[in-house]
């Protein structure tokens, strides 16, 4: 009886391990590599002599070590980075987190603003993509409105079109409105 109970317990443990492995494999098969372009920001608050020295960090909200950051741009309140980064472990339901960070001459950093792109805004009728402005939350005391312009698309690989063996179709971004001050390229 003890041997039978040990065998049953061992089989239950093996089944639990197999279920965990299957769940991980299933989750891994749902990974969608994303290409995120940090285009620019408008309306940053002046920090040093009327200008800002800022960079953007981007990551998946639930995965702190999943992201990238732009270079620091100086002497502007409307920086244009046109920085392309990759988020390789995006899964449906993940939000994308953006921080705009100011650096000073002493190397100290201060958060200027934060924006979140919810997963729901990336998915529309089976498409994966977003092009637009996100309002930066600059703190409860801030009266300034700042925006971060980004583009997110499903990453494709050399020689692959968005539909090659791929159940998710890439939505082409809508061009910016007439008179927009954004410069792409």
BELHUCOR-V305431 format. One line per field, one symbol per residue. ss: DSSP state (H for helix, E for strand, - for the rest). burial: # if it has 9 or more other C-alpha atoms within 8 Angstrom, else .. A space follows every 10 residues. Layout:
ss = ???
burial = ???
This chain:
ss = -HHHHHHHHH HHHHHHHHHH HHHHHHHHH- -EEEEEEEEE EE-----E-- EEEEEEEEEE --EEEEEEE- --EEEE---E EEEEEEEEEE -----EEEEE EEE-----EE EEEEEEE-HH HHEE--EEEE EEEEEEE--- -----EEEEE EEEE------ --------EE ---------- -----
burial = .......... .......... ......#... ########## ######.... ########## #....##### ..#..##### ##..####.# #..####### ####...... #########. .##...#### #..###.#.. ....###### #####..... .##....### .......... .....
